[in-house]
Amino acid sequence: MENFIAYNPTTLHFGKNILTSLVTTLKEYGNRVMLIYGKGSVKKSGLYDRIMADLKTQGFEVCEYGGIKPNPVIGDVDAAAEIGRQQKVDVLLAVGGGSVIDSVKIISVTIPVDHGGWDFFTGKAKPVKAIPFIAIPTLAATGSEMNPFAVVSNHAEGLKAAFGGPLTFPKHSFLDPALTLTVPKNHTAYGIADLIAHCFEAWFGIGETSLTDRFVLSIIKEAMDYGPKLLDDLHNYEYRERIMFAATMALNGMTMYGRSTGDWGVHSTGHCLSLLYDVPHGASLTIVFPAWMRHFKGQIGNRIAQLGSGLFGEPLTADESIDRIEAFFKSLGCPIRLSDMNIPGDHRQPLFESMVHSKVNGGNVKMKEEDYKALIELYL
């Protein structure tokens, strides 16, 4: 087991009708609220009107920024941060999926400074202050509601990068599973895949820790048990509840206790697919993970076999484990090849160049350029 520090300052509010205490919590941080949301689903669902009515009834001064993209971009971060500066906001309210919450994390540390948010990703600047923010996730997937990490694209630089630190944790997150009832089947499936992939990245990290391995397996089993049931019954609150809880636990730190790092090479590769072709994040992971395991099974075959045997309740080889995992992703309706996304053209060269430019690598399983080429052939 590796040495570790367990730290998570986010207060999690979970359950049906939990938003009734939102305004009381907001008042702890001030009166000027900036509401930030995505491409319009919060308005279609009525959640936007509900929140705005509550805020105005309680006398909050509200400004807003809408239109955060599903694969968020640095331009939106900087534009929203400028509004926040002008309005001298006290607190940010992120309403939406992981892309909205990720964007708000960077907005929160960009408002207090006089430079763009991308400087944090490049290391040119380190945040020293943050506007407090509260998250209301409407999708069970990324776990961004209880961790400090944010992933944002910069198309001008040809990069999709991650950043996080102690200042970018949400102060509070309000999780009402009922808010996910309107998520369509494909994005529900991508969210299930995303939470499983987060667990995989921890599993293949550095550090032998049996109890944490049990945490990981339990979270994945929860998703494997209730994910298919949810996809057959999208309006079932209990199934939504279980998947939302699993998604939060998959990336709030507990799967990393006793590990010095996860791997994250698959996520790094998947970011290239999202950057180039706007592939939904969860879909990029179901395309890359089986290919990654197949390519590196000579190096991590025992670990793959342990994972498959633990998940499926019988002794499996690495190859059998990979086949079962891939079949499960496929049963969810997720793509397992890039060709499943119906993107025309020969993608070998642009993908290779993007992986080289992004310096794709894992924290445990290291990659070279010949690995990039082999992986691309496996997931095309």
C-alpha positions as CSV (number, residue, x, y, z in Angstrom):
1,M,0.0,0.0,0.0
2,E,1.3,3.5,-0.9
3,N,1.2,6.4,1.5
4,F,-1.8,8.6,0.9
5,I,-3.7,11.7,2.2
6,A,-7.5,11.5,2.3
7,Y,-9.1,15.0,1.8
8,N,-12.5,16.0,0.5
9,P,-14.1,19.2,1.7
10,T,-17.2,19.0,-0.4
11,T,-20.5,18.8,1.5
12,L,-22.8,16.4,-0.3
13,H,-26.6,16.8,-0.1
14,F,-28.2,13.7,-1.6
15,G,-31.8,12.7,-2.1
16,K,-35.3,13.5,-3.3
17,N,-36.3,17.2,-3.0
18,I,-32.9,18.1,-1.6
19,L,-33.0,21.4,-3.4
20,T,-35.3,22.8,-0.7
21,S,-32.2,23.8,1.3
22,L,-30.3,25.3,-1.6
23,V,-31.1,29.0,-0.9
24,T,-30.2,28.6,2.8
25,T,-26.8,27.3,1.8
26,L,-26.3,30.0,-0.9
27,K,-26.9,32.7,1.7
28,E,-23.7,31.6,3.5
29,Y,-21.6,32.9,0.6
30,G,-23.3,36.2,-0.3
31,N,-26.1,37.7,-2.3
32,R,-24.7,38.0,-5.8
33,V,-25.1,34.7,-7.6
34,M,-24.0,33.7,-11.0
35,L,-26.0,30.8,-12.5
36,I,-24.1,28.8,-15.1
37,Y,-25.6,26.0,-17.2
38,G,-25.4,24.1,-20.5
39,K,-27.1,24.1,-23.9
40,G,-30.8,24.3,-22.7
41,S,-31.9,21.0,-21.1
42,V,-32.2,22.8,-17.7
43,K,-34.7,25.2,-19.3
44,K,-36.7,22.4,-21.1
45,S,-37.0,20.4,-17.9
46,G,-38.2,23.4,-15.9
47,L,-35.3,23.3,-13.5
48,Y,-34.0,26.7,-14.6
49,D,-37.3,28.4,-13.9
50,R,-37.6,26.7,-10.5
51,I,-34.1,27.8,-9.4
52,M,-34.5,31.4,-10.7
53,A,-37.8,31.7,-9.0
54,D,-36.3,30.6,-5.7
55,L,-33.4,32.9,-6.0
56,K,-35.4,36.0,-6.9
57,T,-38.0,35.3,-4.1
58,Q,-35.1,35.2,-1.6
59,G,-33.7,38.5,-2.9
60,F,-30.6,37.3,-4.6
61,E,-29.0,39.4,-7.3
62,V,-28.6,36.9,-10.2
63,C,-26.5,37.0,-13.4
64,E,-26.1,34.1,-15.7
65,Y,-24.0,32.4,-18.4
66,G,-25.7,29.6,-20.5
67,G,-24.5,27.5,-23.3
68,I,-21.6,25.4,-21.9
69,K,-20.8,22.7,-24.4
70,P,-20.9,19.0,-23.7
71,N,-17.2,18.9,-24.3
72,P,-16.4,22.2,-22.6
73,V,-14.1,24.8,-24.1
74,I,-11.8,27.4,-22.6
75,G,-13.6,30.2,-24.5
76,D,-16.7,29.8,-22.4
77,V,-14.7,29.7,-19.3
78,D,-13.0,33.0,-20.0
79,A,-16.3,34.7,-21.2
80,A,-18.1,33.6,-18.1
81,A,-15.2,34.7,-15.9
82,E,-15.4,38.2,-17.4
83,I,-19.1,38.5,-16.6
84,G,-18.4,37.3,-13.0
85,R,-15.7,40.0,-12.6
86,Q,-18.0,42.7,-13.9
87,Q,-20.8,41.7,-11.7
88,K,-18.6,41.1,-8.6
89,V,-20.3,37.8,-7.9
90,D,-20.1,36.2,-4.5
91,V,-20.9,32.7,-5.4
92,L,-21.3,30.5,-8.5
93,L,-24.1,28.0,-9.1
94,A,-23.3,25.2,-11.6
95,V,-26.4,23.5,-12.9
96,G,-25.9,20.7,-15.4
97,G,-23.6,17.8,-16.2
98,G,-19.9,17.3,-15.6
99,S,-19.0,19.7,-18.4
100,V,-20.8,22.6,-16.6
101,I,-19.3,21.7,-13.3
102,D,-15.8,21.3,-14.8
103,S,-16.1,24.7,-16.4
104,V,-17.3,26.4,-13.2
105,K,-14.2,25.0,-11.4
106,I,-12.0,26.9,-13.7
107,I,-14.2,30.0,-13.8
108,S,-14.1,30.1,-10.0
109,V,-10.3,30.5,-10.0
110,T,-10.2,32.7,-13.2
111,I,-12.6,35.5,-11.9
112,P,-10.1,36.7,-9.3
113,V,-7.2,37.1,-11.8
114,D,-6.4,39.2,-14.8
115,H,-5.4,36.4,-17.2
116,G,-7.2,33.5,-19.0
117,G,-8.1,30.2,-17.4
118,W,-5.8,28.2,-19.7
119,D,-2.8,29.5,-17.9
120,F,-3.7,27.2,-15.0
121,F,-3.6,24.2,-17.4
122,T,-0.2,25.1,-18.8
123,G,1.4,25.9,-15.4
124,K,1.9,29.5,-16.2
125,A,-0.2,30.4,-13.2
126,K,-1.4,28.8,-10.0
127,P,-4.7,29.7,-8.4
128,V,-4.4,31.6,-5.1
129,K,-8.1,32.4,-4.6
130,A,-11.5,31.1,-5.8
131,I,-15.0,32.3,-5.9
132,P,-17.0,29.6,-3.9
133,F,-19.3,27.5,-6.0
134,I,-22.2,25.1,-5.5
135,A,-23.0,22.3,-8.0
136,I,-26.3,20.8,-9.0
137,P,-25.5,17.8,-11.3
138,T,-28.2,16.8,-13.7
139,L,-26.3,13.7,-15.1
140,A,-24.8,10.8,-13.2
141,A,-21.4,10.3,-14.8
142,T,-18.3,12.3,-14.1
143,G,-18.3,12.5,-10.3
144,S,-17.2,16.2,-10.8
145,E,-19.6,17.2,-8.0
146,M,-17.3,15.7,-5.3
147,N,-13.8,16.2,-6.7
148,P,-11.5,19.1,-7.7
149,F,-10.7,18.0,-11.3
150,A,-11.8,19.8,-14.5
151,V,-11.2,18.8,-18.1
152,V,-11.5,21.6,-20.8
153,S,-10.7,21.8,-24.5
154,N,-8.6,24.5,-26.2
155,H,-9.1,24.0,-29.9
156,A,-6.7,26.8,-30.8
157,E,-3.9,24.8,-29.0
158,G,-5.2,21.4,-30.2
159,L,-5.4,20.2,-26.6
160,K,-7.9,18.8,-24.1
161,A,-6.4,19.0,-20.7
162,A,-7.1,18.5,-17.0
163,F,-6.5,20.6,-14.0
164,G,-7.4,20.5,-10.3
165,G,-6.3,21.5,-6.8
166,P,-7.6,22.3,-3.3
167,L,-9.4,25.5,-4.5
168,T,-11.5,23.7,-7.1
169,F,-13.6,21.5,-4.9
170,P,-17.3,22.4,-4.8
171,K,-18.3,23.9,-1.5
172,H,-21.6,22.0,-1.6
173,S,-23.2,19.7,-4.2
174,F,-26.9,19.0,-4.3
175,L,-27.8,15.6,-5.8
176,D,-31.4,14.9,-6.5
177,P,-31.6,11.7,-8.6
178,A,-35.0,12.9,-9.9
179,L,-33.1,15.6,-11.9
180,T,-31.6,12.9,-14.0
181,L,-34.9,11.3,-15.0
182,T,-35.0,13.2,-18.3
183,V,-31.5,12.2,-19.5
184,P,-31.9,10.2,-22.7
185,K,-30.9,6.6,-23.0
186,N,-27.6,7.1,-24.9
187,H,-26.3,9.6,-22.4
188,T,-27.5,7.6,-19.5
189,A,-25.4,4.7,-20.9
190,Y,-22.4,6.9,-21.4
191,G,-22.6,8.0,-17.8
192,I,-22.7,4.4,-16.6
193,A,-19.7,3.7,-18.7
194,D,-17.9,6.8,-17.5
195,L,-18.2,5.9,-13.8
196,I,-17.0,2.3,-14.6
197,A,-14.0,3.7,-16.5
198,H,-13.1,5.9,-13.5
199,C,-12.9,2.8,-11.4
200,F,-10.8,1.1,-14.0
201,E,-8.3,3.9,-14.0
202,A,-7.9,3.5,-10.3
203,W,-7.7,-0.3,-10.5
204,F,-4.7,0.0,-12.9
205,G,-2.9,2.6,-10.9
206,I,0.1,2.2,-8.6
207,G,-0.4,0.6,-5.2
208,E,-1.6,-2.7,-3.8
209,T,-4.5,-2.1,-1.5
210,S,-7.0,-4.9,-1.0
211,L,-9.7,-2.9,0.8
212,T,-9.6,-0.2,-1.9
213,D,-9.8,-2.9,-4.6
214,R,-13.0,-4.1,-2.9
215,F,-14.4,-0.5,-3.0
216,V,-13.6,-0.4,-6.7
217,L,-15.2,-3.8,-7.5
218,S,-18.3,-2.9,-5.4
219,I,-18.9,0.4,-7.3
220,I,-18.5,-1.3,-10.7
221,K,-20.8,-4.2,-9.7
222,E,-23.4,-1.7,-8.5
223,A,-23.3,-0.1,-12.0
224,M,-23.3,-3.4,-13.7
225,D,-26.3,-4.6,-11.7
226,Y,-28.4,-1.4,-12.0
227,G,-27.2,0.1,-15.2
228,P,-29.0,-2.4,-17.5
229,K,-32.1,-2.2,-15.4
230,L,-32.1,1.6,-15.6
231,L,-31.7,1.6,-19.4
232,D,-34.8,-0.6,-19.6
233,D,-36.7,1.7,-17.3
234,L,-35.4,5.2,-17.6
235,H,-38.0,6.8,-15.3
236,N,-37.3,4.5,-12.4
237,Y,-36.2,6.8,-9.5
238,E,-34.6,4.0,-7.5
239,Y,-32.3,3.0,-10.4
240,R,-31.4,6.6,-11.1
241,E,-30.6,7.0,-7.4
242,R,-28.2,4.0,-7.3
243,I,-26.4,5.0,-10.4
244,M,-26.0,8.6,-9.2
245,F,-24.5,7.5,-5.9
246,A,-22.2,5.1,-7.7
247,A,-21.0,7.8,-10.1
248,T,-20.1,10.1,-7.2
249,M,-18.3,7.4,-5.2
250,A,-16.3,6.4,-8.3
251,L,-14.3,9.6,-8.4
252,N,-14.4,11.3,-4.9
253,G,-11.1,9.9,-3.8
254,M,-12.1,6.7,-2.1
255,T,-10.9,4.5,-5.0
256,M,-7.4,6.0,-4.7
257,Y,-6.7,5.3,-1.0
258,G,-3.5,3.4,-0.8
259,R,-2.5,4.2,-4.4
260,S,0.1,6.9,-5.4
261,T,-1.6,7.4,-8.7
262,G,-4.3,6.0,-11.0
263,D,-3.4,5.3,-14.6
264,W,-5.6,7.7,-16.7
265,G,-3.9,6.8,-20.0
266,V,-7.3,5.7,-21.4
267,H,-8.8,9.0,-20.4
268,S,-5.9,10.9,-22.0
269,T,-6.5,8.9,-25.2
270,G,-10.2,9.4,-25.1
271,H,-9.7,13.2,-24.8
272,C,-8.2,13.1,-28.3
273,L,-11.3,11.5,-29.7
274,S,-13.5,14.1,-28.1
275,L,-11.3,16.9,-29.2
276,L,-11.1,15.8,-32.8
277,Y,-14.6,14.4,-33.4
278,D,-16.7,15.7,-30.4
279,V,-17.2,12.1,-29.3
280,P,-19.2,12.1,-26.0
281,H,-16.7,11.5,-23.1
282,G,-18.2,8.2,-21.9
283,A,-18.4,6.9,-25.5
284,S,-14.7,7.6,-26.0
285,L,-13.8,5.5,-23.0
286,T,-15.8,2.4,-24.1
287,I,-14.0,2.7,-27.4
288,V,-10.5,2.9,-26.0
289,F,-10.6,0.8,-22.8
290,P,-10.9,-2.7,-24.3
291,A,-8.3,-1.8,-26.9
292,W,-5.9,-0.5,-24.2
293,M,-6.3,-3.7,-22.2
294,R,-5.7,-5.9,-25.2
295,H,-2.6,-4.0,-26.2
296,F,-1.1,-3.9,-22.7
297,K,-2.2,-7.4,-21.5
298,G,1.4,-8.6,-21.7
299,Q,2.3,-6.1,-19.0
300,I,-0.9,-6.0,-16.9
301,G,-2.5,-9.4,-17.7
302,N,-2.7,-10.6,-14.1
303,R,-4.4,-7.4,-13.1
304,I,-6.9,-7.6,-15.9
305,A,-7.7,-11.2,-15.0
306,Q,-8.2,-10.2,-11.3
307,L,-10.6,-7.5,-12.4
308,G,-12.6,-9.8,-14.7
309,S,-12.7,-12.6,-12.1
310,G,-13.9,-10.2,-9.4
311,L,-16.6,-8.6,-11.5
312,F,-18.0,-11.8,-13.1
313,G,-17.7,-14.2,-10.2
314,E,-15.6,-16.9,-11.8
315,P,-12.0,-17.5,-12.7
316,L,-11.2,-15.7,-16.0
317,T,-8.1,-15.1,-18.1
318,A,-7.1,-11.6,-19.2
319,D,-8.6,-12.3,-22.7
320,E,-11.8,-13.6,-21.3
321,S,-12.1,-10.6,-19.0
322,I,-11.6,-8.1,-21.8
323,D,-14.2,-9.9,-23.9
324,R,-16.7,-9.8,-21.1
325,I,-16.1,-6.1,-20.3
326,E,-16.3,-5.2,-24.0
327,A,-19.6,-7.2,-24.3
328,F,-21.0,-5.4,-21.3
329,F,-20.2,-2.0,-22.8
330,K,-21.8,-3.1,-26.0
331,S,-24.9,-4.3,-24.2
332,L,-25.4,-0.8,-22.8
333,G,-25.5,0.5,-26.4
334,C,-22.1,2.1,-26.1
335,P,-19.7,2.1,-29.0
336,I,-16.7,-0.2,-28.9
337,R,-15.0,1.0,-32.1
338,L,-14.7,4.5,-33.5
339,S,-16.4,3.2,-36.6
340,D,-19.6,2.8,-34.4
341,M,-19.8,6.6,-34.3
342,N,-20.2,6.8,-38.1
343,I,-17.4,9.4,-38.4
344,P,-16.2,9.3,-42.1
345,G,-12.6,9.3,-43.2
346,D,-9.3,7.7,-42.3
347,H,-8.5,8.7,-38.8
348,R,-5.1,7.1,-38.3
349,Q,-2.9,10.2,-38.9
350,P,-5.0,12.9,-37.2
351,L,-5.4,10.6,-34.1
352,F,-1.7,9.8,-34.0
353,E,-0.7,13.5,-34.4
354,S,-3.2,14.4,-31.6
355,M,-1.8,11.8,-29.3
356,V,1.7,12.9,-29.9
357,H,0.8,16.6,-29.5
358,S,-1.1,15.8,-26.3
359,K,1.7,13.6,-25.0
360,V,-0.7,10.9,-24.1
361,N,0.5,8.7,-21.3
362,G,-0.5,6.8,-18.2
363,G,0.5,7.2,-14.6
364,N,1.4,3.6,-14.4
365,V,1.4,2.0,-17.9
366,K,3.7,4.1,-19.9
367,M,3.1,4.7,-23.7
368,K,5.4,5.4,-26.6
369,E,4.5,6.4,-30.1
370,E,4.5,2.8,-31.3
371,D,1.8,2.1,-28.7
372,Y,-0.3,5.0,-30.1
373,K,-0.2,3.4,-33.5
374,A,-1.1,0.0,-32.2
375,L,-4.0,1.3,-30.1
376,I,-5.4,3.3,-33.0
377,E,-5.6,0.1,-35.1
378,L,-7.4,-1.7,-32.3
379,Y,-10.1,0.8,-31.7
380,L,-10.8,2.0,-35.2
